[in-house]
């Protein structure tokens, strides 16, 4: 292996460790849901350099889903505001939404 290969392996291991640490910080119910889908966090890929969390779900996207709201809350505690790209079986294009939007929507539903 070349030094470039070693650098790529080291970077992959670091990113993998960061994702494992983030997942470990989540509630067990959220961890279990992440185990049922494909997901990743990409630093600085959202608007204005926010982290981007990509989710590929096997069900319809519902912004009021308690699991998604809990994920948004816990992701904000860990990363600060975060951009979501949520894919579902319904369309090849992701739903792009900021964690703050998910949390604001939850607040409006509770106070309506």
C-alpha positions as CSV (number, residue, x, y, z in Angstrom):
1,X,0.0,0.0,0.0
2,X,1.1,3.5,-0.7
3,X,1.2,6.4,1.7
4,X,-1.9,7.8,0.0
5,X,-3.7,4.4,0.7
6,X,-2.7,4.5,4.3
7,X,-3.9,8.1,4.6
8,X,-7.3,7.1,3.1
9,X,-7.6,4.1,5.5
10,X,-6.8,6.4,8.5
11,X,-9.3,9.0,7.3
12,X,-12.0,6.3,6.9
13,X,-11.3,4.9,10.4
14,X,-11.5,8.4,11.9
15,X,-14.8,9.1,10.2
16,X,-16.2,5.7,11.2
17,X,-15.2,6.3,14.8
18,X,-16.9,9.7,14.8
19,X,-20.1,8.2,13.5
20,X,-20.0,5.4,16.1
21,X,-19.5,8.0,18.8
22,X,-22.4,10.1,17.6
23,X,-24.7,7.0,17.4
24,X,-23.6,6.0,20.9
25,X,-24.8,9.4,22.2
26,X,-28.3,8.8,21.0
27,X,-31.3,7.3,22.8
28,X,-31.6,3.5,22.4
29,X,-34.8,3.9,20.4
30,X,-33.1,6.2,17.9
31,X,-30.1,3.9,17.7
32,X,-32.4,1.0,16.8
33,X,-34.1,3.0,14.1
34,X,-30.8,4.0,12.6
35,X,-29.9,0.3,12.5
36,X,-32.9,-0.2,10.2
37,X,-31.8,2.4,7.6
38,X,-28.8,3.6,5.7
39,X,-27.4,6.8,7.2
40,X,-24.3,9.0,7.4
41,X,-23.1,12.4,8.5
42,X,-21.0,14.5,6.2
43,X,-19.3,17.5,7.8
44,X,-19.7,20.9,6.1
45,X,-21.9,19.7,3.3
46,X,-25.1,21.4,4.3
47,X,-26.0,25.0,3.7
48,X,-23.6,27.5,5.2
49,X,-21.2,24.7,6.2
50,X,-23.7,22.8,8.4
51,X,-23.2,19.0,8.8
52,X,-25.4,17.0,6.4
53,X,-27.2,13.9,7.7
54,X,-28.3,11.6,4.9
55,X,-31.0,9.1,5.8
56,X,-32.4,6.4,3.4
57,X,-35.7,5.2,4.9
58,X,-37.9,2.3,4.0
59,X,-41.1,4.1,4.8
60,X,-42.8,7.4,3.9
61,X,-41.2,10.5,5.3
62,X,-43.3,12.2,7.9
63,X,-41.7,15.3,9.6
64,X,-43.8,14.8,12.7
65,X,-42.6,11.2,13.2
66,X,-41.6,11.0,16.9
67,X,-38.4,9.1,15.9
68,X,-37.4,11.8,13.4
69,X,-38.1,14.6,15.9
70,X,-36.1,12.8,18.6
71,X,-33.2,12.3,16.1
72,X,-33.3,16.0,15.2
73,X,-33.2,17.0,18.9
74,X,-30.3,14.7,19.7
75,X,-28.4,15.6,16.5
76,X,-28.7,19.3,17.4
77,X,-27.3,18.6,20.9
78,X,-24.4,16.8,19.4
79,X,-23.6,18.8,16.2
80,X,-25.7,22.0,16.6
81,X,-28.1,22.7,13.7
82,X,-27.9,20.0,11.0
83,X,-29.2,19.6,7.5
84,X,-31.1,16.4,6.7
85,X,-31.3,14.8,3.3
86,X,-34.0,12.2,3.7
87,X,-34.6,9.6,1.0
88,X,-37.6,7.3,0.9
89,X,-38.9,4.7,-1.5
90,X,-41.4,7.2,-3.0
91,X,-38.9,9.3,-4.9
92,X,-35.2,9.3,-6.0
93,X,-34.9,12.9,-4.8
94,X,-34.3,13.6,-1.1
95,X,-36.4,15.7,1.1
96,X,-34.0,18.4,2.4
97,X,-34.9,19.9,5.7
98,X,-33.0,21.6,8.6
99,X,-33.3,20.2,12.1
100,X,-34.6,23.5,13.2
101,X,-37.5,23.2,10.8
102,X,-38.4,19.7,12.2
103,X,-38.3,21.1,15.7
104,X,-40.2,24.3,14.9
105,X,-42.9,22.1,13.2
106,X,-43.2,20.0,16.4
107,X,-43.6,23.1,18.5
108,X,-46.4,24.4,16.2
109,X,-48.3,21.1,16.4
110,X,-48.1,21.0,20.2
111,X,-49.4,24.6,20.5
112,X,-52.1,24.5,17.9
